[in-house]
Amino acid sequence: MQDDEEEDGCTLIDALPYMVVGGVALMYGGPALVGALGFQATGIAAKSVGSWLMSWSAISSGGGVPAGGVVATLQSLGAKAGSMAWGSIGSKMGYAAHQNFICGKKRKSKKQ
């Protein structure tokens, strides 16, 4: 006798394609996206979205960019985050998407 998760296709094996796609997409797309916003390994690029966010953050916080804020986090990701870190985040997002959207819909339709 199979349990409900196996019948619904909501096992880890069923989520694996979503995890692979999410991991690969973020592994290649994440650094490119953050870099395109202006958060680069050498710092925040002039006249970019990143520089605008940094200016806005400094003005709203009274003159300095707060540690651990959005700008600081994005700059950290742009400066040193390797593609393996991005891949790990993407695979977790793929798993969460599978569980919430695919399995969630199946469970809702099963209840009705």
N, C-alpha and C positions, 0 to 999 in steps of 0.2 A: 504494500500500500504506500503510495507516494503522499508526501505532505503537500499542503496548499501552495507553498512557494515553488515547488518543483512543477506542479500542475500549471501554475500561472506563468511560468517562464521567468521567475524572478530570482534565480540563483546567481551566484558569482559568475559562473560560466556564461549565463545569458547576458550579463552586464559587460563581459569582457570586450566585445566589439565597441561598445560605447566608451569604455575606458581607454582603449587603444586610440580611437579617433580623437578623443579629448586630449589625451597625452601628446599625441603627435601635433595636433593643431596648436596647442599652447607652446610646445617645445620650439616650434619654428615661428609661430605668430606672435607669441608674447614679447620676446625681446625686440622684435621688429616694431610692434605697436608702441611699446614704451619709448623706443628710440625715435620713432616718428613724432611722438608728442614732445620730444626735446630732452628727454631724460637719458643722457648718454654716459658712457664710461668716463669721459673727460669732464663731465659736469652738465649743467643745464644749458642748452643751446640758446643763444640770443634770439629774440623775436620769435619764440615758439610758444606753444600752448603751455609748456612747462615753465617758461619764464613768466608768463602771465599769471599762472597759478601761484608761483612763488611770490610774485609781487602782491597779489591779492591776499595770500596767507600772511605775509609780513604786515600788511596794512591792517588786516582784521585782528591780528594778535598783538598789536602795539609795537611793531618794529622788528620782530624776529620771526623766523620760521620755527614753529614748535617741533620739538623732537617727537618722533612717532606719529606725526600727522600724515596727511595724504601726500603732500609734496615730498617730505622726507622719505616716506616709504617707496614712492615711485622712483625717486632718485636712487635709493638703495637697490631697487630691482634693476634699474637701468645700468648701474655701475658694476654690480658684481654678481647678480643672479645668473647662474649657469643654466643651460638648457635642461639639465636633469631636474632642477628645482621646478622649472616651468612644466616639465613633463609630468612630474608628480602631482602638481596642482591640477593640471588638465585631466589626468586620469581619475582623480578624486571627483572632479566636477562631472566627468562622464558617468561615473558610478552613481552619483547623486541624481543626475538627470534620468538615468534609467530607472532608479528606484522610485523617484517622485512622479515622473510623467508616464512612463510605460507601465510600471507595476501599479501605480496609483490609479490609472484609468481602468486597468483590468479589475482591480479590487472594487472600485466603485460600480462598475457594470455588473459584477458578480453579486453585489449586495442588492441590486434593484430587481 
